[in-house]
Amino acid sequence: MIKTSFKNSNIEKEIKDFNLARVKEVHDMIENKTGEGSDFLGWVNWPVDFDKNELSDMKKVAEELRSKINILLVVGIGGSYLGARAADEMIRGLYPNDKVELIYIGNTISSTYTKQVLNYVKDKEFGIVNVSKSGTTTEPGIAFRVFEKLLIDLKGKEIARERIVAVTDKEKGALKQLATAEGYETFTIPDDIGGRFSVFTPVGIFPLLVAGVDVDAIFSGAKKAMEDTKNIDNEAYKYAVARHILHTERGYKAETLVGYELQMQTFTEWWKQLFGESEGKDGKGLFPTSCVFSTDLHSLGQFIQEGTKNVLFETIIDVKNPTMDLNVPKNTEDLDGLNYLTSKTFHEINKVALEGVVDAHANTGEVPNIVLEFDKMDGEMFGYAAYWFMKSCAMSGYLLEINPFNQPGVEVYKTNMFKLLKKPGF
Ligand code: PA5
């Protein structure tokens, strides 16, 4: 379901000649859980191992909640919200025709944003899902306090209790304690799955169920990707090898993931977290960036075409079948001179843009381009693609000889912030 093309990357031969024994070694480390950080490999077989009873409980709770609300506030930061948002936007689009809207809070401490969301929801029917594995992260913690209080003030404790769900560790952390004390429905984040690998757990699945998304299709796509990557000769590993060669042999420092669909923008944000937090350590790793074309063709496109060379390469997401399409309408006067496009749909024009840009950037601009073809943008494709990137990230991280499953660097800012805020114990 993802076809790779390296013909514009200028490293086809190196990919073919890459040390397969090393790929096999890393593959075995992932599958047999023998590498560094292997206690966080619960996601590898999750598409078949996930708790089916928990899924059916989530379905019931989500349906009940859906019948009562028009807005679900998803509280979380990093891996605790990006996957749900990436899936929601990719699958439902940016202006979905559905009764429930998802709004994300706790990913910022911006007072203006938080206050604006507060003003926006205060006269609407809303519920809250609070997602935090540690249960102690400051940003979602303070946002939850604000919106929990608002809901209780507006509706009273009983109704608030029916509309608040926690997704957290099975026993540890302040959120678990709070949810137990208040009697909030709780779903569990498995111990052996870290935030950026958690979209198929209740972290991603519960909010998506409330949004009315077909999560069975997501699991089916993820399972297919899991099966397709059980063998070392797979496209996800080829992509990992290509980025490894471009980084370590050709000296590229950054990769930009390019989408041609605005509804894929948060998917690229999710991808940035996945690769950035997994690989950026020990002074190593490609800096992951992202673009959405055409809009960024009119900004970063200039840099990519003619700016500093040998720094950045592109990975393009080429979506074959759009969710919707439309024609350029005919106009008898043709004052804008666009009648020559009326035999084409927007998607056809978008595809021509992609072809022209790949040629311009790769051949004239000498920027390596990897192209990943996605069939479409539905639940199955999301599940497939998310799992596919996780697997290539594990391969890519271990090829770099780092632990892809920790994030020690994230703690540095937290400790500074706690000291400055005079948190007890810091
Ligand atoms: O990938 C990760 O592990 C992080 O991005 C976490 O998801 C993020 O820091 C949020 O942590 P928590 O879920 O504990 O609130």
Residues whose N, C-alpha, C, O or C-beta is under 5 A from the ligand:
A	BS01	PA5	I77 G78 G79 S80 V131 S132 K133 S134 G135 T137 G194 G195 R196
